[in-house]
Amino acid sequence: MKMIINGEKRDARDGAFSETRNVATNEVIDTIPSATPEDIQEALEHAREGAKVWAATPAHRRSAILTKFVEALRANIDELAVLLAGESGKVLAHSRNELETTARIFEGFAEESKRVFGQSIPLDIQPGLEGDLLVTRREPLGVIAAILAFNFPAELYAQKVGAALAAGNAVIVKPPRDDSLTCVRMTDLLLEAGVPGNVLQIITGSGAVAGEYLSRSPLINGLSFTGSTKVGERIAENTARNVVRTFLELNGNDAFIVCDDADLDLAVQHAAIGRLYGNGQVCVATKRILVEESRYEDFLERLTEQVKGKKAGDPTDPSTEIGPLINEGAAKDVENQIQHAVSEGAKIRLGGKRNGAFIEPTILEITREVGIAKDDEIFGPVFSVIPFNGVDEAVEIANDSSFGLGGAVFSKDFHKAFNVASRMETGMVSINGGNCYRPDGSAFGGYKKSGIGREGFLYTLEELTQIKSIVMRGILNQP
């Protein structure tokens, strides 16, 4: 596939490209261009003009175009699900679910785009301004750079591109290098639905080139990034030089607390789903499982029974239950993390082995002193289980991390569960449900080093617009 600049499908100026492979079979699916700085600069200049065009487009027209795209996306969902599964390693059922979520998010932004309202504020609350009327309106920021993570490329495309377009902005998308194809195809469909070519463009290639160039550019007015905290810190440094609004959704090492009075079967079911979904490559997911000592061994036995024997294989095969990680390098990183945890005293209860880009579903028994109990997030199908004694210790362990994206607590005592949830330093906590959970309407985002800003229908539209105040002086004075 090619990147799309000003509506034109293009190779990189220097002809450089990379291959996109099905990691399970090593089959080359397609190639993508590796954009040069000159390619990116051209896209930025077109976007500046596109921002003016799209901001002047009536909201009802923008909404109709997004709705037309949703219809096309749903009509092509079977084809896109196979494409997404092949390039991302995500099993077919999860890929289809992600695309259905993508359609639903775009649909929601299409609806909300017609409700981006301002206020009318009489200023007689202040002496001397009795005749003045202040009116506010929300206007687009301008050009938004959207930099996506590999684990949910389609859904993140919807959260960022759908919101930016609904709010009247121009967008330049930098998709993940390993799995760009579905994003390019969706860009095609949006342009076919009526989005002008200078309003939506997609630049492919490495983050070191494209992401770096976009984040340093004075031609952007906002940047939305999902990815690692390390890269997020770099992006924030770059955008700060031009005082660009920056929204970051970064690492998480979510705590999943199981109290002594919890429904153990329910907790085990949600723990398994929350760690195996997306082959364990989910930011807001079951990461650190904290279990009250009196239920610890029982929980481990049930979790082992639930997790073992999952079928690994080609993610495009409907019978596959566990796919590969995004690439073999990522799998090696997880393997090294497992081995390092063992060197720190962790015990492997199940799994622990790597085969190419595949990681066996792994259960580790650890203590709070092991690195993965704090800030060493494992991005793979690895369950880290920690015993605790009393909810105060559970909350202390949960909060002993630089991250705070999501969390979960299981207890039949709702008052106790709510108290624990209130004390957890995290953006969202589920009670008696897993933390691999993101409702469309939630204010999604984290505490501490898990990010800046919030995503969700109304919240993102507020983030990607700015308030202008217009004052009609003396209009309320009596003649």
Secondary structure as UniProt FT lines:
FT   STRAND          3..5
FT   TURN            6..7
FT   STRAND          8..10
FT   TURN            13..14
FT   STRAND          17..22
FT   TURN            23..26
FT   STRAND          27..33
FT   HELIX           37..55
FT   HELIX           59..75
FT   HELIX           77..88
FT   HELIX           92..112
FT   HELIX           113..115
FT   STRAND          120..122
FT   TURN            124..125
FT   TURN            127..128
FT   TURN            130..131
FT   STRAND          133..140
FT   STRAND          143..147
FT   HELIX           153..157
FT   HELIX           158..162
FT   HELIX           163..166
FT   TURN            167..168
FT   STRAND          170..174
FT   TURN            178..179
FT   HELIX           181..193
FT   TURN            197..199
FT   STRAND          200..202
FT   HELIX           207..211
FT   HELIX           212..216
FT   TURN            218..219
FT   STRAND          222..226
FT   HELIX           229..240
FT   TURN            241..243
FT   STRAND          245..249
FT   STRAND          255..258
FT   TURN            260..261
FT   HELIX           264..276
FT   HELIX           277..280
FT   STRAND          288..292
FT   HELIX           293..307
FT   TURN            308..309
FT   TURN            315..316
FT   TURN            318..319
FT   HELIX           328..343
FT   TURN            344..345
FT   STRAND          347..350
FT   STRAND          354..355
FT   TURN            356..357
FT   STRAND          358..359
FT   STRAND          362..365
FT   TURN            368..369
FT   HELIX           371..373
FT   TURN            374..375
FT   STRAND          382..388
FT   HELIX           391..399
FT   STRAND          403..404
FT   STRAND          406..410
FT   HELIX           414..423
FT   STRAND          428..431
FT   TURN            440..441
FT   STRAND          447..448
FT   TURN            449..450
FT   STRAND          451..452
FT   HELIX           457..463
FT   STRAND          465..472
FT   TURN            473..476
//
